[in-house]
Amino acid sequence: MGTGNKKLESYAGVPHLKGDPKYNRLLAQIVNSTRDEASGSFGGFSACYDLKKFKLKHPILVSSTDGVGTKLDLARILNKHDTIGIDLVAMSANDLVTCGAQPVLFLDYFATGKFDQRQAVEVIRGIAKGCRESGCALLGGETAIMPGFYEGSKYDLAGFSVGLVERADIIDGKKVRAGHVLLGLESSGFHSNGYSLLRKVFSKKELSGSIGRKLLVPTRLYVKPVLSLINSVDVKAIAHITGGGMVDNLPRVLPKGLGARINKGSWPVAPLFAEVAKRARYTEHQMFHTFNMGIGLVVVIQTADVKRAQDVLKKFRICSWEIGLVDRSGKVIIE
């Protein structure tokens, strides 16, 4: 690992904070968001990561990149930026764990028209927290200051994460069979999808108040509970319910010819989803095709493993429900 403030300086633009008390506090946040396998000069052009320390027979690298979308505008409306970084990490880290991979490193890209110290501190603090919660190293990032391209201090975020899994342990959905159970893991809310619509159906006044604060709740990080689950039961497939909802995301992990039958009354759905449907005049199908509807991750397991799986998840304070079964319909049916 690098020493001194070079670690923080890997964020181009953040050195503007030198001399500010926030600088050292932010440095501490980032230094604590590392793994022993990370090495190299963080003030240089790149960072290193030692895979040998994992002692895997056939290590496979898994990669994912994503952003937060227009949820960023909600953070701006509320002038609260300390959780949006958690969203950024979660969108990539949750994707990695769907194949059984442990996220091991994360890099971010922060672009803005005008550098705002408080925003930078809050955003990176959230990223650092997300990395700690998912067990991956925050190796560095880039801050692009682009006046004239972005209006004022408005900003955009992108994240890139790499995970590691033993080849023999990759979860790819090939073992899924008709009759397997769909175990739904509760979401923390709307996560990071559908915010263009949410910003239309709620007024700016509503978004500036309690509704906005509910919508800004960060995406749940599933990494540690799901890795524990994988070590406890035979997980056949995992679907991260993001843009497109269950309708689009469940088929991505099911073998050709198989589908899913979802019992929509098998879990509690927050009232705010119904309010969105009412205001947007969305049908039930449209809602399930747009939002996670209270289920952020779906794990496919055998019936005999359901109780054990739920017990494991309870230890992480995550509620889960049997929300349906895999069938031979070849499509997702909500009933």
Secondary structure, 3 states (H helix, E strand, C coil): CCCCCHHHHCECCHHHHCCCHHHHHHHHHHHCCCCCCEECCCCCCCCEECCHHHCCCCEEEEEEEEECCCHHHHHHHHCCCCCHHHHHHHHHHHHHHCCCCEEEEEEEEEEECCCCHHHHHHHHHHHHHHHHHHCCEEEEEEEEECECCECCCCEEEEEEEEEEEEHHHCCCCCCCCCCCEEEEEECCCCCCCCHHHHHHHCCHHHHCCHHHHHHCCCCCCCHHHHHHHHCCCCCCEEEECCCCHHHHHHHHHCCCCCEEEECCCCCCCCHHHHHHHHHHCCCHHHHHCCCCCCEEEEEEECHHHHHHHHHHHHCCCCCEEEEEEEECCCCEEEC
